[in-house]
Amino acid sequence: MHEEKHFTSSDLIKDIVIGMSDGLTVPFALAAGLSGAVASNSIVITAGIAEVVAGSIAMGLGGYLAGRTEVDHYQTEIARERLEVEAVPEVEKQEVRDVFSSYGISPGLQDQLALELSQDKNKWVDFMMRFELGMEKPDVRRASRSAFNIGASYIVGGMVPLIGYFITNTPKQGLLVSSIMTVMFLLIFGYVKTRLTGNRPFYGAVKTVFIGVLAAGAAYLIARLIS
Amino acid sequence: MHEEKHFTSSDLIKDIVIGMSDGLTVPFALAAGLSGAVASNSIVITAGIAEVVAGSIAMGLGGYLAGRTEVDHYQTEIARERLEVEAVPEVEKQEVRDVFSSYGISPGLQDQLALELSQDKNKWVDFMMRFELGMEKPDVRRASRSAFNIGASYIVGGMVPLIGYFITNTPKQGLLVSSIMTVMFLLIFGYVKTRLTGNRPFYGAVKTVFIGVLAAGAAYLIARLIS
């Protein structure tokens, strides 16, 4: 297929941008929330780093294992299709006809297609996976590399909102510096992220900042209320 | 299509289980990390709740907006396909032939298919979206409902690891109770989550617990080192 026509950006850059903009959001909001409730920057920093560690492992390892699960799932389904093609070929041929019937293909052509497809059982099964079940063959290497890149970028992104607390003396000052830096970075990464997926980048930038600011504001208010 | 044959579980239950098992992981790890670094349960609880608030907003709102973006992206691509079908119909017909050629369909049948498909431009465009680009029409209502359900379940899941710190007096005791409760819940939700997606549930349960424990262990060690 030639999806390249519609997507030209590098997968690595995409992973980095996704991981960084996610990494900016939750650690920023957590630090903002704590800064309204505790007296010292060191607690905010410790909590922030603990979150970055936990989040990057959950995201990276979670993504890696989800990729493996997707491969398992594909294997299970393809095994089932292989069985069905052997055991109930007429049912499977009818399924081929149904796929094409919904696109207005004539019954005569549907029959010919079902017949030709059934000549090569491997290709028939591949066809059913993609066109009946809408499942693409997952690329397990790509999935693990992607999970690693996103997890690592989450760490880098997550350090940005914490810098404000490193270079100031009180949580209040820290929150100010952290907010300015994080909003700037969220704008940039939101813009790049949306641009890479082929949508309106300004809208994406505003959206990404909006999520971050809303999460931080809510965390701040609730942490103040309960502390 | 009849994907129902392969997936029978309710979407709502799936969202709840995903949100809960994610909600259990990061707040658990954050609280565990902090419990090795601070002297009072109240800081652990404040940080945990701030994380749950931030995480659920990032996840729920992020998921909702991602769903909207997916719809925008589909609209952009379908507009492009409509243009191509009008402007360069012969190129698009060749693309139809290419799709079927890879499944071993004879050139004669490829030509007939391209010809029949080109009779109804709406169906032709739908066909190209699904079979050339592999894009399904996104269901925007489903996406927002799902984002809300996952975000809300994240909150419920995130409260479980914090209970341990509510009912004990020191972070050390809190960590013990929190770990026992969270591991139990992660086992259950990991099992259910994997079962719902049609894979080996015991493996899924172990995997989910493994991610949670690794994230918590790493957060604990690093928080101790820096505090």
Interface residues (C-beta under 8 A of the other chain):
Chain A: M1 H2 E3 H6 D22 T25 V26 A29 L30 G33 L34 A37 V38 S42 I43 I45 T46 A47 I49 A50 E51 V53 A54 G55 I57 A58 L61 G62 L65 T69 D72 H73 T76 E77 R80 E95 V99 Y103 G104 I105 S106 L109 Q112 L113 E116 L117 Q119 D120 K123 W124 D126 F127 R130 F131 E132 L133 G134 E136 T194 T197 G198 N199 R200 G204 K207 I211 G212 L214 A215 A216 A218 A219 Y220 I222 A223 I226 S227
Chain B: M1 H2 E3 H6 D22 T25 V26 A29 L30 G33 L34 A37 V38 S42 I43 I45 T46 A47 I49 A50 E51 V53 A54 G55 I57 A58 L61 G62 L65 T69 D72 H73 T76 E77 R80 E95 V99 Y103 G104 I105 S106 L109 Q112 L113 E116 L117 Q119 D120 K123 W124 D126 F127 R130 F131 E132 L133 G134 E136 T194 T197 G198 N199 R200 G204 K207 I211 G212 L214 A215 A216 A218 A219 Y220 I222 A223 I226 S227
